[in-house]
Amino acid sequence: MAKLFLKNIDDSKEKKYSLEEIKKILSERHACYVLVTCSEPSKEGKMEVEMSYDGDEALASYLLQSAQNIFDEKIDEVANSFPD
């Protein structure tokens, strides 16, 4: 299982957390979370993408839509920064 690095809330040292540990921490500290992960690309350029969430489905949907809006705004900013 892949390990992710996060700073421990209790000290400044980095600790390796498994995906399951991260999900547990998130569910204990937040009303809702959405976690999207992907593998490294294969030689063919394919990646495995996984999404997991915990909490109210409507709230998880709202979080995803809000995140999409943020990305869309950033893309628009970049696109508008180029001269016509």
C-alpha positions as CSV (number, residue, x, y, z in Angstrom):
1,M,0.0,0.0,0.0
2,A,1.3,3.5,-0.9
3,K,2.4,5.7,1.9
4,L,1.8,9.5,1.9
5,F,3.8,12.1,3.8
6,L,2.0,14.5,6.1
7,K,3.3,16.6,8.9
8,N,2.0,15.2,12.2
9,I,-0.3,17.7,13.9
10,D,1.4,17.1,17.2
11,D,5.0,17.7,16.0
12,S,6.9,19.0,13.0
13,K,8.4,15.7,12.0
14,E,7.2,14.1,8.8
15,K,5.5,10.7,9.2
16,K,4.4,8.2,6.6
17,Y,0.7,7.5,6.6
18,S,-1.1,4.8,4.6
19,L,-4.1,5.8,2.6
20,E,-6.4,4.1,5.1
21,E,-4.7,6.0,8.0
22,I,-5.3,9.3,6.1
23,K,-8.9,8.5,5.5
24,K,-9.3,7.7,9.2
25,I,-7.7,11.0,10.3
26,L,-9.8,13.0,7.8
27,S,-13.0,11.4,9.0
28,E,-12.2,12.1,12.6
29,R,-11.3,15.7,12.0
30,H,-13.8,16.8,9.3
31,A,-17.5,16.6,8.7
32,C,-16.9,15.6,5.2
33,Y,-13.9,14.9,2.8
34,V,-13.3,14.0,-0.8
35,L,-10.0,12.4,-1.6
36,V,-8.9,11.9,-5.2
37,T,-5.7,9.9,-5.9
38,C,-3.9,8.6,-9.0
39,S,-1.1,6.3,-9.8
40,E,2.0,7.1,-11.7
41,P,1.4,6.9,-15.4
42,S,2.2,3.5,-17.1
43,K,4.5,3.3,-20.1
44,E,1.3,3.7,-22.2
45,G,0.4,6.9,-20.3
46,K,-2.5,5.4,-18.4
47,M,-3.2,6.2,-14.8
48,E,-5.5,4.6,-12.2
49,V,-7.7,7.3,-10.6
50,E,-9.6,6.6,-7.4
51,M,-12.0,8.8,-5.4
52,S,-13.2,8.2,-1.9
53,Y,-15.3,10.3,0.4
54,D,-16.8,10.2,3.8
55,G,-19.7,12.2,5.1
56,D,-22.9,13.5,3.6
57,E,-23.1,12.8,-0.2
58,A,-24.7,16.2,-0.9
59,L,-21.8,17.9,0.9
60,A,-19.2,15.8,-0.9
61,S,-20.8,16.8,-4.2
62,Y,-20.7,20.4,-3.2
63,L,-17.0,20.1,-2.3
64,L,-16.3,18.6,-5.7
65,Q,-18.3,21.3,-7.6
66,S,-16.6,24.0,-5.6
67,A,-13.2,22.6,-6.3
68,Q,-14.1,22.3,-10.0
69,N,-15.1,26.0,-10.0
70,I,-11.8,27.0,-8.5
71,F,-9.9,25.0,-11.3
72,D,-12.1,26.5,-14.0
73,E,-11.4,30.1,-12.7
74,K,-7.7,29.4,-12.7
75,I,-7.8,28.0,-16.2
76,D,-9.8,31.1,-17.4
77,E,-7.2,33.4,-15.7
78,V,-4.4,31.6,-17.6
79,A,-6.3,31.7,-20.9
80,N,-7.1,35.4,-20.5
81,S,-3.4,36.2,-19.7
82,F,-2.5,35.5,-23.3
83,P,-2.8,38.4,-25.8
84,D,-5.4,38.0,-28.5
